[in-house]
């Protein structure tokens, strides 16, 4: 009986050591992987003129008129369907 108790305690001790190693490895990975690399983001110096400048927009009105003339034609009429609709018995396979 004393042998099984000591074996259980040894197993618990080894499991505790393994758990501590896994926790330490996880903490080290997070610390050096994510928190260790503190890089400054690359940014350009901002000037007030660059932030608040409104770009000038030129609209070619002549091109818009040409597009409007091309697309303003009425739709072609659609003729009526002349064939038979569907099958006589839709539940039988082809």
C-alpha positions as CSV (number, residue, x, y, z in Angstrom):
1,X,0.0,0.0,0.0
2,X,2.8,2.4,0.7
3,X,4.3,1.8,-2.7
4,X,1.1,3.0,-4.5
5,X,0.9,6.1,-2.4
6,X,4.5,7.1,-3.2
7,X,3.9,6.3,-6.9
8,X,0.9,8.5,-6.9
9,X,2.8,11.3,-5.2
10,X,5.6,11.0,-7.7
11,X,3.2,11.1,-10.6
12,X,1.5,14.2,-9.1
13,X,4.9,15.8,-8.6
14,X,5.9,15.1,-12.2
15,X,2.5,16.3,-13.5
16,X,2.9,19.5,-11.4
17,X,6.4,20.1,-12.9
18,X,5.1,19.5,-16.4
19,X,2.2,21.9,-15.8
20,X,4.6,24.6,-14.5
21,X,6.9,24.1,-17.5
22,X,4.0,24.5,-19.9
23,X,2.8,27.6,-18.1
24,X,6.3,29.2,-18.1
25,X,6.7,28.3,-21.8
26,X,3.4,29.9,-22.6
27,X,4.2,33.1,-20.6
28,X,7.7,33.3,-22.3
29,X,6.1,32.8,-25.8
30,X,3.6,35.6,-25.1
31,X,6.1,37.9,-23.6
32,X,8.8,37.6,-26.3
33,X,6.5,36.9,-29.2
34,X,3.9,39.7,-28.8
35,X,5.0,42.1,-26.1
36,X,8.8,42.0,-26.7
37,X,8.7,43.6,-30.1
38,X,7.6,47.1,-29.6
39,X,8.1,48.9,-32.9
40,X,7.0,52.4,-33.6
41,X,4.6,52.6,-36.5
42,X,6.0,54.2,-39.5
43,X,4.1,57.4,-40.1
44,X,4.7,60.5,-42.2
45,X,4.8,63.9,-40.5
46,X,1.4,65.5,-40.9
47,X,1.1,69.0,-42.0
48,X,-2.1,71.0,-41.6
49,X,-2.2,71.7,-45.4
50,X,-2.0,68.0,-46.2
51,X,-4.8,67.1,-43.8
52,X,-7.3,69.8,-44.7
53,X,-6.6,70.3,-48.4
54,X,-9.7,69.5,-50.5
55,X,-8.8,68.0,-53.9
56,X,-10.2,69.7,-57.0
57,X,-12.6,67.6,-58.9
58,X,-13.1,68.1,-62.7
59,X,-16.2,66.7,-64.2
60,X,-16.4,66.2,-68.0
61,X,-20.0,67.1,-68.7
62,X,-19.7,66.5,-72.4
63,X,-18.8,62.9,-71.9
64,X,-21.8,62.4,-69.5
65,X,-24.1,63.9,-72.1
66,X,-22.7,61.4,-74.7
67,X,-23.3,58.5,-72.4
68,X,-26.8,59.7,-71.7
69,X,-27.6,59.9,-75.4
70,X,-26.4,56.4,-76.0
71,X,-28.3,54.8,-73.2
72,X,-31.5,56.8,-73.4
73,X,-32.9,54.6,-76.2
74,X,-36.1,52.7,-75.2
75,X,-36.0,49.0,-74.4
76,X,-36.8,46.5,-77.2
77,X,-40.1,44.9,-76.9
78,X,-40.2,41.3,-75.8
79,X,-42.3,38.9,-77.9
80,X,-44.7,36.5,-76.3
81,X,-43.7,32.9,-75.5
82,X,-44.9,30.6,-78.3
83,X,-43.9,27.1,-77.1
84,X,-45.6,24.8,-74.7
85,X,-45.1,25.5,-71.0
86,X,-43.7,22.7,-68.8
87,X,-44.3,19.0,-69.0
88,X,-47.5,17.1,-68.8
89,X,-46.5,15.1,-65.7
90,X,-43.7,17.0,-63.9
91,X,-43.2,14.2,-61.3
92,X,-41.8,11.6,-63.7
93,X,-38.0,11.6,-64.3
94,X,-36.6,12.5,-67.7
